[in-house]
Amino acid sequence: MYWITLIIGLAGLAVTLALAGRRVLFLYKTAKVGQPDPERTLQVKREPKKAVEGQAVEVLGQRKLLKWTIAGAAHFAVMWAFFLLATVYLEAAVQLLFGLEAHIPFLQTWGPIGFVQDTIALACFAGLAVFTAIRVKNSPKRIGRQSRFKGSHLSGAWITLFMIFNVIWTMFFFRGVEVARGNFGYSGAAYFSHLTGNLFDGMSDDTLHVLEAVGLLAHIGVAFIFLVFVVNSKHLHIFLAPLNVMFKRRPDGLGAAQPMMSGGKPLDFEEADPDEDVFGRGKIEDFTWKGFLDMATCTECGRCQSQCPAWNTGKPLSPKMVILELRDHALAKAPYMLASEEEREKFTDEQKLAMQVDKELVADDGVIHPDVLWSCTNCGACVEQCPVDIEHIDHILDMRRFQVMIESSFPSEAGVMLKNLENKGNPWGMSEMKRLEWIEELDFEVEVVDDKVSEDTEYLFWVGCAGALEDRAKKTTKAVAELLHIAGVKFAVLGPMEACTGDPARRLGMEFVFQMLGQQNVETLNDAGVKKIVATCPHCFNTLANEYPQIGGNYEVVHHTQLLAHLVEEGKLTPVAPIEENITYHDPCFLGRHNKVYKQPRDIMATVPGVKTQEMHRHKDRGFCCGAGGARMWMEERIGKRINTERVDEALETNPDTVSTACPFCLVMLGDAINEKKNEGAAKESLEVVDVSQLLIRSIKGEGSAPEKEPVAAE
């Protein structure tokens, strides 16, 4: 029996390693086709502590998954079962090699270990039951488009659940026979194994001996089959997720957009050659190896899809499906990419068609439909929720870059915005002198930088295009200026010397215009001796703080809510007049998810007497976008429900007197949707959207009444 068991086990091992090894080698070679990305490995070398912390928190601690409570707890149990039950497979390997009576000293004799093994196995079984219930409840056949599993490879998920179930029952079968035969090393602490042993009471020793060998081979055989299946399925994430977490860009794939790279180096536009250099992603080979790793790591869980504002309002964009379609295309084209020139010439037209050799990456009949690409608001919900740290926005942005800069293919209305940025330095095409008009409405002087900021100036107030030129946003600008003046904070503005940070151009994909505007602003700021900046626009804030260091601009940048909350805490600003209103706060995506500023705006409102706050059901890291990010502010929304309308519908559920936010884009988008609701009779006429700074200045100045009706936005 020993030799039969050993031969069968070793033969199974050889076949398994051959099949799994071949697949792993294929995947490795496919990823190597991608562009180099040296920064990924360099950041691990520079910050090994953060890499280790990431493994501890994201992989072992399952931080993101545990946000999903029941599903997260179930996954936590199943994942730790994989780790802890490896000890059972170690025991099985010893018994396969050295005979059924062989036992590992201490490991197979100490009761607590047996207790842990049995307990985690039962927890894993409970997790499987939870997964089964979740998949039945959220089946696409049952709830359609609302299912986060829509588009996922569902058969593979069911096979995986079945295989894990087989791991558990074969383990208890094998251990139960050992208990009945008197060959089980653990004490009664391995309670369920001993309970299972009762099923085999009364059987002869010969029968139990055979059953023990069968159980051992079954338990090991399940693992062999499972391994081959895993490396050929989406559950490859079992092995790849730790790598993807390790090589994610710090801190979490949000914040700064990545610079355009070619051959592992930042693209120099003055010397770039479209025929030689990589401009974004025009074909699958243009993705970096990290991009291929993202594709292979996707678990198809659909958490990104369930949180995406575009998908939730009827747009064709599903972040999950973007990754899956890229992955499927990469795997289909891989044999061609890996072939030599001579081998490629031998491929038939039918083979090339099957390998999608001539299929465009972005086209009406391409891998990614243009409507998918242009529906993205860059809100970051997908990246925030992804349990394996896939960087969806980077891939979408890189594909946009190729479409804009090489194909000149993008929504026509965005072209007007680009021309205005190039010619006037702002998206609306207004005169630069209009940037100072808001100052005329103040009753105190504001320093306008002519050459250098004065020595006693603490902050450069970056007003931004909307803050200087859009009527609703100008209210925020004036409120912040007044508050800083009251608090005794010396600040200055650039006025006509300020130009758009370039965020709309960069997020559209026109990196060249971003570089042009960015370098112009960095030169202005550096020449003026600016060290500290306060910005009211989260898009400006994000660009100045996180992206300008890429082009030589290194400043201490704060958002106005951070500074105002600090001034209130220090007692330099004191709200006095009560504002008896029910207020719901909308988290701007580029302030919240991209930069993790959730607390300060709420702290400001909490200090205003009389204010009653109520959160929308989607808030903070699960907040819903207003629809303006990713340059969508300057593109028509023709598909599905308008995102800003969806968000205002959520706000109205809280029965607010006021909707507050901390972003000029959000002010415009939510304000427009609220006005539509007023026209429909679905919102009260007094309902307005205001910046938190406006609430604060009203209370400080003793103006507790509702704000005046908003004027029509500047064209």
Buried (B, 14 or more C-beta within 10 A) or exposed (E): EBEEBBEBBEEBBEEBBEBBEEBBEBBEEBBEBBBBBEBBEEBBEEEEEBBEEBBEEBBBBBBBBBBBEEBBBBBBBBBBBEEBBEBBBEBBBBBBEEEBEEBBEEBBEBBEBBBBBBBBBBBBBBBBEBBBEBBEEBBBEEEEEEBBBBBBBBEBBEBBBEBBBBBBBBBBBBBBBBBBBEBBBBBEBBBBBBBBBEBBEEBEEEBBBBBBBBBBBBBBBBBBBBBBBBBBBBBBBBBBBBBBBBBBBEEBBBBBBBBBBBEEEEBEBEEBEEEEBBBBBBBBBBBBBBBBBBBBBBBBBBBBBBBBBBBBBEBBBBBBBBBBBBBBBBBBBBBBBBBEEEEBEEBEEEEBEBBBBEBBBBBEEBBBBBBBBBBBBBBBBBBBBBBBBBBBBBBBBBBBBBBBBEBEBBBEEBBEBBEBBBEBBBBBBBEBEBBBEBBEEEEEEBBBBEEEBEEEBBBBBBBBBBBBBBBBBBBBBBBBBBBBBBBEBBBBBBBBBBBBBBBBBBBBBBBBBBBBBBBBBBEBBEEBBBBBBBBBBBBBBBBBBBBBEBBEBEBEBBBBBBBBBBBBEEEBBEBEBEBEBEBBBBBBBBBBBBBBBBEBBBBBBEBBEEBEBBEBEBBBBBBBBBBBBBBBBBBEBEBBEBBBBBBBBBBBEBEBBBBBBBBBBBBBBBBBBBBBBBEEEEBEEEBBBBBBBBBBBBBBBEEBEBBEEBEEBBE
